[in-house]
Amino acid sequence: MMDESNEIILQKSKRLTSVVWNYFERVRKADVCYAVCIQCNKKLSGSSNSGTTHLRNHLMRCLKRTNHDMSQLLTPKRRKKENPVTVATINFDDGQAKEEYLRPKFDQDQRRDEVVLSRGSGGRFSQERSQVDLARMIILHNYPLAMVDHVGFKVFARNLQPLFEAVPNSTIEDSCMEIYIREKQRVQHTLNHLYGKVNLSVEMWSSRDNSNYVCLASNYIDEEWRLHRNVLNFITLDPSHTEDMLSEVIIRCLIEWSLENKLFAVTFDSFSVNEEIVLRIKDHMSQSSQILINGQLFELKSAAHLLNSLVEDCLEAMRDLIQKIRGSVRYVKSSQSTQVRFNEIAQLAGINSQKILVLDSIVNSNSTFVMLETVLEYKGAFCHLRDHDHSFDSSLTDEEWEWTRYVTGYLKLVFDIASDFSANKCPTANVYFAEMCDIHIQLIEWCKNQDNFLSSLAANMKAKFDEYWNKCSLVLAIAAILDPRFKMKLVEYYYSKIYGSTALDRIKEVSNGVKELLDAYSMCSAIVGEDSFSGSGLGRASMDTRDRLKGFDKFLHETSQNQNTTTDLDKYLSEPIFPRSGEFNILNYWKVHTPRYPILSLLARDILGTPMSICAPDSTFNSGTPVISDSQSSLNPDIRQALFCAHDWLSTETEGTISNSI
């Protein structure tokens, strides 16, 4: 043992900033310097000529023997507070290379990836586990892969955990691919054992270098009546690709994920998708499964993208007038004196608005709407400014003010509806019918306007809306019928407003459509058995040639229907409408009522899980397609897809399944 009375504990000099000195005290006895281990009090040579390799080797053995908690080692009690080793003050010993600091040396007989450690008793530091955690962090938060090569990150990681060995970009890329493959197997297993059918959404993406991508995602309701969305593929399109190649991409996705017999509907982000694309997909599907009610529900369009397109039409028609309004706002804000004079005029005109005039962003339609709405509140002030300030040359005519008022009113309806869609955390298909009917009714009324400019604009917008309505109205109506708060009554209410004298015929079309769909589910259930009915059941039943009595099952189903038997739909529609007050969870409703309506609940699961809108809430009214980051666009296609898909899967796993609160 050392003679404590003759020992002098030395203050750490600037040269003693190697991380190993966090775990040793340097003492001098006579003319000899020693390094005393804080954990076991063993003396080792502490002279400046001895370096630190032997201290590091002792530290590794000592930790393994003592099983000490690393969290205490990082802040040892005997460390001098006035000499902390921090990122800001760190230096390197003269004899220690920078790379040695970043990559600690290990004993030859010591596994690099395992040292006894941390949390509680028996916890182990694992290089492999830490590397996987780092990869998961990069995926989950969309950090660039190159961050592992940044010096700042290496210094941070070394000070946080001295035993962590820095890894290159290529290694962490491999770890990300391993996570992607593992998570893909989990998603594949879920889809293979899915109780109902799957809906596919198709959305185009781009990058700043004008590359194009397509994002394919599955949407479904599981056996516990929880709504899910999982990205399946993020595919880089060849620069020379033509539009009809999209069908090949979708078909390859269906084959890769074994969804050919499970697909219910496909929702596209653009309402102008080439019909040939849909026909090719239907043709491929018909070879292995049955397409329900002649494919009337198969091709759908995204409501959010339609709303965005209608807004763009409005703003394009108003482009010159909006530019004039921007000039008015810019003039008022050109100087403090002009702003003060404008505020005084507004007060004299009796305008008490608290809104502030701001210029819009040309890439965000929402900001343009806010500008127009604010300018309308200051209409009186702008009119008086024209009379009092001859330098103001951007004033609007009475006709232009009227156009602005009408267009802004319509934009408000669209933005309010889009806001309702975005606020819904569980966007089941039933929430869209009433909102889209309101837009339809407004367009009909707007087309009757006596002003040629407004009626012409409304006619162009209604033509685009009609294209959407023809594709989606049946699904929207059936989804509304499956909401026990509305049933057929909501369809009857809105169709009378939309179609007038022909409303009864339109209502009958919807009624026949839902009955035909239920018949398909009923027949399949009778053939394959209710317990074994699944998303692929329709396909298997229709293609099963081994059952010689399959024709008898169909005959039995048809003749039974002629005997006035009560169907699930009849029973459901005959019962009182569910109260509309208070919170209502439609998925919980169908989960509870599945035993009462066993066949109708199968239909409800697939209809309500249909994605009627596929645009991200914060990008609904941003111009153009969604854009990936520059760091993502620079990656090779395989790792880009792996990171994009794994990010979605890990985020879903972290956040849990989508909750439903309507």
C-alpha positions as CSV (number, residue, x, y, z in Angstrom):
1,M,0.0,0.0,0.0
2,M,1.1,3.5,-0.7
3,D,1.9,5.9,2.1
4,E,-1.0,8.3,2.0
5,S,0.9,10.9,3.9
6,N,3.7,11.1,1.3
7,E,1.3,11.1,-1.6
8,I,0.5,14.3,-3.5
9,I,-2.5,14.3,-5.8
10,L,-1.6,16.3,-8.9
11,Q,-4.0,18.7,-10.7
12,K,-4.7,17.5,-14.2
13,S,-2.7,19.5,-16.7
14,K,-4.0,20.4,-20.2
15,R,-2.1,17.4,-21.6
16,L,-3.9,14.9,-19.3
17,T,-7.2,15.1,-21.2
18,S,-7.3,11.6,-22.6
19,V,-10.7,10.0,-21.6
20,V,-8.9,7.3,-19.5
21,W,-7.9,10.0,-17.0
22,N,-11.6,10.2,-16.1
23,Y,-11.0,6.9,-14.2
24,F,-7.5,7.5,-12.8
25,E,-6.0,9.9,-10.3
26,R,-2.4,11.0,-11.0
27,V,-0.3,11.1,-7.9
28,R,3.4,11.8,-7.2
29,K,5.5,10.0,-4.5
30,A,9.0,11.4,-4.3
31,D,10.0,11.8,-7.9
32,V,7.8,9.0,-9.3
33,C,4.4,9.6,-10.8
34,Y,1.7,7.0,-10.5
35,A,-1.8,6.6,-12.0
36,V,-4.2,5.2,-9.3
37,C,-7.3,3.4,-10.6
38,I,-10.5,4.9,-9.0
39,Q,-12.2,1.5,-9.1
40,C,-9.6,-0.8,-7.6
41,N,-6.9,1.6,-6.3
42,K,-4.2,-0.3,-8.3
43,K,-1.0,1.7,-9.1
44,L,0.2,2.0,-12.6
45,S,2.9,4.1,-14.2
46,G,1.7,7.6,-14.6
47,S,4.6,9.3,-16.2
48,S,4.1,11.3,-19.4
49,N,6.5,8.9,-21.2
50,S,4.4,5.9,-20.5
51,G,1.4,6.9,-22.6
52,T,-2.2,5.8,-21.9
53,T,-2.5,2.4,-23.6
54,H,-1.7,0.4,-20.5
55,L,-4.2,2.5,-18.5
56,R,-6.9,1.8,-21.1
57,N,-6.1,-2.0,-21.1
58,H,-6.4,-2.0,-17.3
59,L,-9.6,-0.1,-17.4
60,M,-11.2,-2.7,-19.7
61,R,-10.2,-5.6,-17.4
62,C,-11.2,-3.7,-14.3
63,L,-14.6,-2.9,-15.6
64,K,-15.2,-6.5,-16.5
65,R,-14.1,-7.7,-13.1
66,T,-16.0,-5.2,-11.0
67,N,-19.2,-5.0,-13.0
68,H,-19.4,-1.3,-12.1
69,D,-22.2,1.0,-13.2
70,M,-20.9,3.0,-16.1
71,S,-23.2,6.0,-15.2
72,Q,-21.1,6.4,-12.1
73,L,-17.9,6.0,-13.9
74,L,-18.8,8.9,-16.2
75,T,-19.0,11.2,-13.2
76,P,-16.7,9.6,-10.5
77,K,-16.9,11.2,-7.1
78,R,-13.1,11.7,-6.9
79,R,-12.9,13.6,-10.2
80,K,-12.0,17.2,-9.6
81,K,-14.9,19.5,-10.6
82,E,-12.6,22.3,-11.5
83,N,-10.9,20.1,-14.2
84,P,-13.8,18.6,-16.2
85,V,-13.2,17.0,-19.5
86,T,-15.8,18.5,-21.9
87,V,-16.4,18.6,-25.6
88,A,-15.5,22.3,-25.6
89,T,-12.1,21.9,-23.9
90,I,-10.9,18.5,-25.2
91,N,-7.3,18.2,-26.5
92,F,-5.2,15.2,-27.5
93,D,-2.0,14.0,-25.8
94,D,1.1,14.7,-27.9
95,G,1.7,11.0,-28.2
96,Q,-2.0,10.1,-28.9
97,A,-3.3,10.5,-32.5
98,K,-6.8,11.9,-33.0
99,E,-7.9,8.6,-34.5
100,E,-6.8,6.7,-31.4
101,Y,-9.0,9.0,-29.3
102,L,-12.0,8.3,-31.5
103,R,-11.3,4.5,-31.7
104,P,-10.2,3.0,-28.4
105,K,-7.8,0.1,-28.4
106,F,-9.0,-3.3,-27.0
107,D,-7.1,-6.3,-25.6
108,Q,-6.6,-9.0,-28.2
109,D,-8.6,-11.4,-26.0
110,Q,-11.4,-9.0,-25.4
111,R,-14.5,-9.0,-27.6
112,R,-14.8,-5.5,-29.1
113,D,-18.6,-5.5,-28.9
114,E,-19.1,-6.5,-25.3
115,V,-17.9,-4.9,-22.0
116,V,-19.7,-5.2,-18.7
117,L,-21.6,-2.0,-18.0
118,S,-24.4,0.1,-17.0
119,R,-28.0,-0.1,-16.0
120,G,-28.4,-1.9,-12.7
121,S,-26.6,-5.1,-12.2
122,G,-25.3,-7.2,-15.0
123,G,-26.1,-4.7,-17.9
124,R,-23.6,-5.0,-20.8
125,F,-22.5,-2.5,-23.3
126,S,-22.9,-4.0,-26.8
127,Q,-21.2,-2.4,-29.8
128,E,-23.6,-4.3,-32.0
129,R,-26.7,-3.2,-30.1
130,S,-25.5,0.4,-30.0
131,Q,-24.9,0.3,-33.8
132,V,-28.5,-1.0,-34.3
133,D,-29.9,1.7,-32.0
134,L,-28.0,4.3,-34.0
135,A,-29.4,3.0,-37.3
136,R,-32.9,3.0,-35.8
137,M,-32.5,6.6,-34.7
138,I,-31.3,7.6,-38.2
139,I,-34.3,5.9,-39.7
140,L,-36.9,7.1,-37.2
141,H,-35.9,10.8,-37.4
142,N,-34.8,10.9,-41.1
143,Y,-31.3,11.9,-40.2
144,P,-28.7,11.8,-43.0
145,L,-26.6,8.6,-43.1
146,A,-23.5,10.8,-43.4
147,M,-24.0,12.1,-39.8
148,V,-21.9,9.1,-38.6
149,D,-18.9,10.6,-40.4
150,H,-19.2,14.0,-38.8
151,V,-16.5,14.9,-36.3
152,G,-18.9,16.6,-34.0
153,F,-21.0,13.4,-33.8
154,K,-17.9,11.3,-33.2
155,V,-16.8,13.5,-30.3
156,F,-20.3,13.5,-28.8
157,A,-20.6,9.7,-29.0
158,R,-17.1,9.2,-27.5
159,N,-17.7,11.5,-24.5
160,L,-21.1,9.9,-24.0
161,Q,-19.8,6.3,-24.2
162,P,-16.0,5.9,-24.4
163,L,-16.4,2.3,-25.4
164,F,-18.4,2.9,-28.5
165,E,-16.4,2.4,-31.6
166,A,-17.2,4.9,-34.4
167,V,-18.6,3.2,-37.6
168,P,-18.4,4.4,-41.2
169,N,-21.3,5.4,-43.4
170,S,-21.3,2.1,-45.3
171,T,-21.6,0.0,-42.1
172,I,-24.5,2.0,-40.7
173,E,-26.1,1.7,-44.2
174,D,-25.9,-2.1,-43.8
175,S,-27.5,-1.9,-40.4
176,C,-30.4,0.2,-41.8
177,M,-30.9,-2.4,-44.5
178,E,-31.0,-5.2,-41.9
179,I,-33.7,-3.3,-40.0
180,Y,-35.7,-2.8,-43.2
181,I,-35.6,-6.5,-44.0
182,R,-36.6,-7.5,-40.5
183,E,-39.5,-4.9,-40.4
184,K,-40.6,-5.9,-43.9
185,Q,-41.0,-9.5,-42.7
186,R,-43.1,-8.3,-39.8
187,V,-45.4,-6.2,-42.1
188,Q,-45.6,-9.1,-44.6
189,H,-46.6,-11.5,-41.9
190,T,-49.4,-9.1,-40.8
191,L,-50.7,-8.7,-44.4
192,N,-50.6,-12.5,-44.9
193,H,-52.8,-13.1,-41.9
194,L,-55.1,-10.2,-42.4
195,Y,-58.7,-10.7,-41.6
196,G,-60.2,-8.4,-44.2
197,K,-59.1,-6.9,-47.5
198,V,-56.4,-4.3,-48.3
199,N,-56.7,-1.0,-50.0
200,L,-53.8,0.5,-51.9
201,S,-52.9,4.2,-52.2
202,V,-50.7,5.6,-55.0
203,E,-48.9,8.9,-54.5
204,M,-46.3,10.6,-56.7
205,W,-43.2,12.2,-55.1
206,S,-40.3,14.2,-56.6
207,S,-37.0,15.7,-55.7
208,R,-35.3,19.1,-56.3
209,D,-33.3,17.4,-59.2
210,N,-36.6,16.6,-60.9
211,S,-36.4,12.9,-60.2
212,N,-39.8,11.1,-59.8
213,Y,-40.9,8.5,-57.3
214,V,-44.1,6.6,-56.5
215,C,-45.1,5.7,-53.0
216,L,-47.4,2.7,-52.5
217,A,-49.2,2.2,-49.2
218,S,-51.6,-0.4,-47.8
219,N,-54.7,0.7,-45.8
220,Y,-56.8,-1.7,-43.9
221,I,-58.7,-2.4,-40.7
222,D,-57.5,-5.3,-38.6
223,E,-59.4,-8.0,-36.6
224,E,-59.6,-5.7,-33.6
225,W,-61.1,-2.9,-35.8
226,R,-58.0,-0.7,-35.8
227,L,-57.2,1.4,-38.8
228,H,-53.7,0.9,-40.2
229,R,-51.6,2.5,-43.0
230,N,-48.2,1.0,-44.0
231,V,-45.9,2.2,-46.8
232,L,-45.1,-0.8,-48.9
233,N,-42.8,0.6,-51.6
234,F,-41.0,3.8,-52.5
235,I,-39.9,3.2,-56.1
236,T,-37.6,5.4,-58.1
237,L,-39.0,5.8,-61.6
238,D,-36.8,5.7,-64.6
239,P,-36.3,9.1,-66.2
240,S,-37.6,7.7,-69.5
241,H,-40.7,6.2,-67.9
242,T,-44.1,6.8,-69.5
243,E,-47.3,7.1,-67.6
244,D,-48.5,3.6,-68.6
245,M,-45.5,2.1,-66.7
246,L,-47.3,3.0,-63.5
247,S,-49.5,-0.1,-63.9
248,E,-46.4,-2.3,-64.0
249,V,-45.1,-0.8,-60.8
250,I,-48.4,-1.4,-59.0
251,I,-48.7,-5.0,-60.3
252,R,-45.1,-5.8,-59.2
253,C,-46.0,-4.4,-55.7
254,L,-49.1,-6.6,-55.6
255,I,-47.1,-9.7,-56.5
256,E,-44.2,-8.8,-54.1
257,W,-46.6,-8.4,-51.1
258,S,-49.0,-11.3,-52.2
259,L,-52.0,-8.9,-52.4
260,E,-53.5,-10.0,-55.6
261,N,-56.3,-11.9,-53.9
262,K,-56.7,-9.3,-51.1
263,L,-57.0,-6.0,-53.0
264,F,-60.3,-4.1,-52.5
265,A,-59.6,-0.7,-54.2
266,V,-56.8,1.6,-55.4
267,T,-56.8,5.3,-54.6
268,F,-54.8,7.6,-56.9
269,D,-53.5,11.0,-55.9
270,S,-54.4,12.4,-59.4
271,F,-57.9,12.3,-60.7
272,S,-56.6,12.3,-64.3
273,V,-54.9,8.9,-64.2
274,N,-54.9,7.2,-67.6
275,E,-57.7,4.7,-67.9
276,E,-55.4,2.2,-69.5
277,I,-53.5,2.0,-66.2
278,V,-56.6,0.9,-64.3
279,L,-57.6,-1.5,-67.0
280,R,-54.2,-3.3,-66.9
281,I,-54.5,-3.7,-63.2
282,K,-58.0,-5.0,-63.3
283,D,-57.0,-7.4,-66.1
284,H,-54.2,-8.7,-63.9
285,M,-56.5,-8.9,-60.9
286,S,-59.2,-10.8,-62.7
287,Q,-56.8,-13.7,-63.4
288,S,-56.6,-14.6,-59.7
289,S,-59.6,-13.0,-57.9
290,Q,-63.0,-11.6,-58.3
291,I,-63.5,-7.8,-58.8
292,L,-66.6,-6.8,-56.9
293,I,-69.7,-5.3,-58.6
294,N,-67.9,-5.0,-61.9
295,G,-65.1,-2.8,-60.5
296,Q,-67.4,0.1,-59.7
297,L,-65.5,0.6,-56.4
298,F,-62.1,-0.3,-57.6
299,E,-60.6,3.0,-58.9
300,L,-60.8,5.9,-56.5
301,K,-59.4,9.5,-56.4
302,S,-57.9,11.3,-53.4
303,A,-60.3,14.0,-52.0
304,A,-57.4,16.1,-50.8
305,H,-55.8,16.2,-54.2
306,L,-59.1,17.2,-55.8
307,L,-59.6,20.1,-53.3
308,N,-56.0,21.2,-54.0
309,S,-56.7,21.1,-57.8
310,L,-59.9,23.2,-57.4
311,V,-58.1,25.8,-55.3
312,E,-55.3,26.0,-58.0
313,D,-58.0,26.5,-60.6
314,C,-59.5,29.4,-58.6
315,L,-56.1,31.0,-58.0
316,E,-55.0,30.6,-61.7
317,A,-58.2,32.3,-62.9
318,M,-57.6,35.1,-60.4
319,R,-53.9,35.3,-61.1
320,D,-53.9,38.9,-62.5
321,L,-56.3,40.1,-59.9
322,I,-54.3,38.5,-57.1
323,Q,-51.1,40.1,-58.4
324,K,-53.0,43.5,-58.2
325,I,-54.0,42.7,-54.6
326,R,-50.4,41.9,-53.8
327,G,-49.4,45.3,-55.1
328,S,-52.0,47.0,-52.9
329,V,-50.7,45.2,-49.8
330,R,-47.1,45.8,-50.8
331,Y,-47.8,49.6,-51.2
332,V,-49.4,49.8,-47.7
333,K,-46.4,48.1,-46.1
334,S,-43.8,50.0,-48.2
335,S,-43.2,52.5,-45.4
336,Q,-44.1,53.2,-41.8
337,S,-45.8,56.5,-42.7
338,T,-48.0,54.7,-45.3
339,Q,-48.9,52.0,-42.8
340,V,-49.9,54.7,-40.2
341,R,-52.0,56.6,-42.8
342,F,-53.7,53.4,-43.9
343,N,-54.5,52.5,-40.2
344,E,-56.0,56.0,-39.7
345,I,-58.2,55.6,-42.8
346,A,-59.3,52.2,-41.6
347,Q,-60.4,53.7,-38.2
348,L,-62.3,56.5,-39.9
349,A,-64.0,53.9,-42.1
350,G,-65.2,52.0,-39.0
351,I,-63.0,49.0,-39.6
352,N,-62.1,47.2,-36.3
353,S,-60.3,44.2,-37.7
354,Q,-57.4,42.8,-35.7
355,K,-55.9,41.1,-38.7
356,I,-52.6,42.3,-40.1
357,L,-52.1,42.7,-43.8
358,V,-49.4,40.2,-45.0
359,L,-48.2,39.2,-48.4
360,D,-48.8,35.5,-49.3
361,S,-46.3,32.8,-50.3
362,I,-46.7,31.8,-53.9
363,V,-46.1,28.1,-53.0
364,N,-48.7,28.0,-50.3
365,S,-52.3,28.5,-51.3
366,N,-53.4,28.8,-47.7
367,S,-51.4,31.9,-47.3
368,T,-53.0,33.4,-50.4
369,F,-56.4,32.7,-49.0
370,V,-55.5,34.4,-45.7
371,M,-54.3,37.5,-47.7
372,L,-57.5,37.7,-49.7
373,E,-59.6,37.2,-46.6
374,T,-57.8,40.0,-44.8
375,V,-57.9,42.4,-47.7
376,L,-61.7,42.0,-47.9
377,E,-62.0,43.1,-44.3
378,Y,-60.0,46.3,-45.2
379,K,-62.0,46.9,-48.4
380,G,-63.3,50.3,-47.2
381,A,-59.9,51.4,-46.2
382,F,-58.4,50.5,-49.7
383,C,-61.2,52.4,-51.4
384,H,-60.6,55.5,-49.3
385,L,-56.9,55.2,-49.8
386,R,-57.5,55.5,-53.5
387,D,-59.2,58.8,-53.0
388,H,-56.6,60.3,-50.6
389,D,-53.4,59.0,-52.0
390,H,-52.8,59.6,-55.8
391,S,-49.6,57.5,-55.6
392,F,-51.7,54.4,-54.9
393,D,-52.3,52.9,-58.3
394,S,-53.3,49.3,-57.4
395,S,-56.9,49.9,-56.4
396,L,-59.6,47.3,-57.4
397,T,-62.7,48.1,-59.3
398,D,-66.1,47.2,-57.9
399,E,-66.3,44.2,-60.2
400,E,-62.9,43.0,-59.0
401,W,-64.0,43.4,-55.4
402,E,-67.1,41.2,-56.2
403,W,-64.9,38.5,-57.8
404,T,-62.6,38.5,-54.8
405,R,-65.5,38.2,-52.4
406,Y,-67.0,35.2,-54.3
407,V,-63.8,33.3,-54.8
408,T,-62.7,33.9,-51.2
409,G,-66.0,32.6,-50.0
410,Y,-65.6,29.4,-52.0
411,L,-62.0,29.0,-50.9
412,K,-63.1,29.3,-47.3
413,L,-65.5,26.4,-47.8
414,V,-62.7,24.3,-49.3
415,F,-60.2,25.2,-46.7
416,D,-62.6,24.5,-43.8
417,I,-63.4,21.1,-45.2
418,A,-59.7,20.3,-45.7
419,S,-59.0,21.4,-42.2
420,D,-61.7,19.0,-40.9
421,F,-60.1,16.1,-42.9
422,S,-56.7,17.0,-41.5
423,A,-57.9,17.2,-37.9
424,N,-59.4,13.7,-38.0
425,K,-57.0,11.3,-36.5
426,C,-58.8,8.3,-37.9
427,P,-60.0,9.2,-41.4
428,T,-62.4,6.3,-42.1
429,A,-64.3,6.6,-45.3
430,N,-67.6,7.7,-43.7
431,V,-66.4,11.2,-42.9
432,Y,-66.1,12.4,-46.5
433,F,-69.6,12.0,-47.9
434,A,-71.3,15.1,-46.3
435,E,-68.3,17.3,-46.9
436,M,-68.0,16.5,-50.6
437,C,-71.7,16.9,-51.0
438,D,-71.5,20.4,-49.6
439,I,-68.8,21.3,-52.2
440,H,-71.0,19.8,-54.9
441,I,-74.0,21.9,-53.9
442,Q,-71.9,25.0,-53.8
443,L,-70.6,24.4,-57.3
444,I,-74.1,23.9,-58.6
445,E,-75.2,27.2,-57.1
446,W,-72.0,29.0,-58.3
447,C,-72.6,27.9,-61.9
448,K,-75.9,29.8,-61.8
449,N,-74.1,33.2,-61.2
450,Q,-75.0,35.9,-63.7
451,D,-71.4,37.1,-63.9
452,N,-69.7,35.4,-66.9
453,F,-66.3,35.3,-65.2
454,L,-67.6,33.5,-62.1
455,S,-70.0,31.2,-63.9
456,S,-67.3,30.1,-66.4
457,L,-64.8,29.5,-63.5
458,A,-67.5,27.5,-61.7
459,A,-68.3,25.4,-64.8
460,N,-64.6,24.4,-65.3
461,M,-64.3,23.4,-61.6
462,K,-67.6,21.5,-61.7
463,A,-66.4,19.5,-64.7
464,K,-63.4,18.4,-62.7
465,F,-65.5,17.7,-59.6
466,D,-67.9,15.6,-61.7
467,E,-65.0,13.4,-62.9
468,Y,-64.2,12.8,-59.3
469,W,-67.8,12.3,-58.3
470,N,-68.5,9.7,-61.0
471,K,-65.6,7.6,-59.6
472,C,-66.1,8.0,-55.9
473,S,-69.8,8.8,-55.1
474,L,-70.9,5.2,-54.7
475,V,-68.1,4.4,-52.2
476,L,-68.8,7.7,-50.4
477,A,-72.5,6.9,-50.1
478,I,-72.0,3.3,-49.0
479,A,-69.6,4.5,-46.3
480,A,-72.2,7.0,-45.1
481,I,-74.8,4.3,-45.0
482,L,-72.5,2.2,-42.8
483,D,-72.4,5.1,-40.3
484,P,-75.3,4.2,-37.9
485,R,-75.8,7.9,-37.2
486,F,-77.0,8.5,-40.8
487,K,-77.7,5.2,-42.7
488,M,-79.8,5.9,-45.8
489,K,-81.2,9.2,-44.5
490,L,-78.0,11.2,-45.2
491,V,-77.9,10.0,-48.8
492,E,-81.6,10.9,-49.2
493,Y,-81.1,14.3,-47.7
494,Y,-78.1,15.3,-49.9
495,Y,-79.2,13.7,-53.1
496,S,-82.5,15.6,-53.0
497,K,-80.5,18.8,-52.9
498,I,-78.0,17.7,-55.6
499,Y,-80.3,15.9,-58.1
500,G,-83.7,17.4,-57.5
501,S,-86.3,15.6,-59.5
502,T,-84.0,12.6,-60.4
503,A,-83.0,12.1,-56.8
504,L,-85.1,8.9,-56.3
505,D,-83.4,7.2,-59.2
506,R,-79.9,8.1,-57.9
507,I,-80.9,6.9,-54.4
508,K,-82.1,3.6,-55.9
509,E,-78.7,3.2,-57.6
510,V,-76.9,3.5,-54.3
511,S,-79.4,1.1,-52.6
512,N,-78.9,-1.5,-55.4
513,G,-75.1,-1.0,-55.2
514,V,-74.9,-1.8,-51.5
515,K,-77.2,-4.7,-51.9
516,E,-75.2,-6.2,-54.7
517,L,-72.0,-5.7,-52.7
518,L,-73.6,-7.4,-49.7
519,D,-74.8,-10.3,-51.9
520,A,-71.2,-10.9,-53.0
521,Y,-70.0,-11.0,-49.5
522,S,-72.9,-13.2,-48.4
523,M,-72.3,-15.7,-51.2
524,C,-68.6,-15.9,-50.5
525,S,-69.3,-16.4,-46.8
526,A,-71.7,-19.2,-47.5
527,I,-69.1,-20.9,-49.7
528,V,-65.9,-20.6,-47.6
529,G,-67.6,-20.4,-44.2
530,E,-67.8,-17.3,-42.1
531,D,-65.0,-18.3,-39.8
532,S,-62.6,-18.7,-42.6
533,F,-63.8,-15.6,-44.5
534,S,-60.9,-13.3,-45.1
535,G,-59.7,-10.7,-47.5
536,S,-58.5,-13.4,-49.9
537,G,-61.7,-15.4,-49.4
538,L,-63.5,-13.9,-52.3
539,G,-60.6,-14.7,-54.6
540,R,-60.2,-18.2,-53.4
541,A,-63.9,-19.0,-53.6
542,S,-64.2,-17.7,-57.1
543,M,-61.2,-19.6,-58.3
544,D,-61.8,-22.9,-56.5
545,T,-62.5,-25.6,-59.1
546,R,-62.1,-28.6,-56.8
547,D,-65.6,-28.1,-55.2
548,R,-68.0,-29.8,-57.6
549,L,-71.0,-28.4,-55.6
550,K,-69.9,-24.8,-55.9
551,G,-72.8,-24.2,-58.3
552,F,-75.2,-25.6,-55.7
553,D,-73.9,-23.1,-53.2
554,K,-74.7,-20.3,-55.6
555,F,-78.2,-21.8,-56.3
556,L,-78.9,-22.2,-52.6
557,H,-77.9,-18.5,-52.0
558,E,-80.1,-17.2,-54.8
559,T,-83.2,-19.3,-53.9
560,S,-82.9,-18.4,-50.3
561,Q,-83.0,-14.8,-51.2
562,N,-86.3,-15.3,-52.9
563,Q,-87.8,-16.6,-49.7
564,N,-88.0,-13.1,-48.1
565,T,-85.2,-13.8,-45.6
566,T,-84.0,-10.8,-43.7
567,T,-80.5,-9.8,-44.5
568,D,-78.0,-8.0,-42.3
569,L,-78.6,-4.8,-44.3
570,D,-82.4,-5.0,-43.8
571,K,-82.0,-5.5,-40.1
572,Y,-79.4,-2.7,-39.8
573,L,-81.5,-0.2,-41.8
574,S,-84.7,-1.0,-39.9
575,E,-83.3,-0.2,-36.5
576,P,-83.3,3.4,-35.1
577,I,-80.5,5.8,-36.1
578,F,-77.8,6.1,-33.6
579,P,-77.7,9.5,-31.7
580,R,-75.4,12.0,-33.3
581,S,-74.6,13.9,-30.1
582,G,-71.4,13.3,-28.2
583,E,-68.3,11.4,-29.2
584,F,-68.7,8.5,-31.5
585,N,-66.2,5.9,-32.6
586,I,-67.5,4.1,-35.7
587,L,-64.8,1.3,-35.5
588,N,-65.8,0.5,-31.9
589,Y,-69.5,0.4,-33.0
590,W,-68.8,-2.2,-35.7
591,K,-66.5,-4.1,-33.3
592,V,-69.3,-4.4,-30.8
593,H,-72.0,-5.1,-33.4
594,T,-70.1,-7.7,-35.5
595,P,-72.0,-10.6,-33.9
596,R,-75.3,-8.9,-34.8
597,Y,-74.4,-8.1,-38.4
598,P,-71.8,-10.8,-39.3
599,I,-71.9,-10.3,-43.1
600,L,-72.5,-6.6,-43.1
601,S,-69.5,-6.1,-40.7
602,L,-67.2,-7.8,-43.3
603,L,-68.3,-5.3,-45.9
604,A,-68.0,-2.4,-43.4
605,R,-64.4,-3.4,-42.5
606,D,-63.3,-3.1,-46.2
607,I,-65.4,0.0,-47.1
608,L,-64.4,2.1,-44.0
609,G,-60.8,1.2,-44.4
610,T,-60.7,2.7,-47.9
611,P,-58.4,5.7,-48.1
612,M,-60.5,8.5,-49.6
613,S,-57.7,11.0,-49.1
614,I,-54.0,10.3,-49.2
615,C,-52.3,13.7,-48.8
616,A,-50.3,14.6,-45.7
617,P,-52.2,17.1,-43.5
618,D,-49.5,19.8,-43.7
619,S,-49.1,19.6,-47.4
620,T,-52.7,19.6,-48.7
621,F,-52.4,23.1,-50.2
622,N,-48.7,23.2,-51.0
623,S,-48.1,23.4,-54.8
624,G,-46.7,20.4,-56.5
625,T,-46.0,16.9,-55.4
626,P,-44.3,16.0,-52.0
627,V,-40.5,16.4,-52.2
628,I,-37.9,14.3,-50.6
629,S,-34.8,15.8,-49.0
630,D,-31.5,16.3,-50.9
631,S,-29.8,13.7,-48.7
632,Q,-32.4,11.1,-49.6
633,S,-32.3,11.9,-53.3
634,S,-28.5,11.3,-53.4
635,L,-28.9,7.7,-52.1
636,N,-29.1,4.6,-54.3
637,P,-32.7,3.5,-55.0
638,D,-32.5,0.4,-52.7
639,I,-31.3,2.2,-49.6
640,R,-33.7,5.1,-50.3
641,Q,-36.6,2.8,-50.4
642,A,-35.4,1.0,-47.2
643,L,-35.1,4.2,-45.3
644,F,-38.4,5.6,-46.5
645,C,-40.4,2.4,-45.7
646,A,-38.6,1.6,-42.5
647,H,-39.2,5.2,-41.3
648,D,-43.0,4.6,-41.7
649,W,-42.9,1.2,-40.0
650,L,-40.9,2.3,-37.0
651,S,-42.9,5.5,-36.6
652,T,-46.1,3.5,-36.6
653,E,-44.6,1.0,-34.1
654,T,-43.6,3.9,-31.9
655,E,-46.8,5.9,-32.1
656,G,-49.1,2.8,-31.9
657,T,-52.1,2.2,-34.1
658,I,-54.3,5.1,-35.2
659,S,-56.8,6.1,-32.7
660,N,-60.4,7.0,-33.7
661,S,-62.2,9.9,-32.3
662,I,-64.9,11.5,-34.4
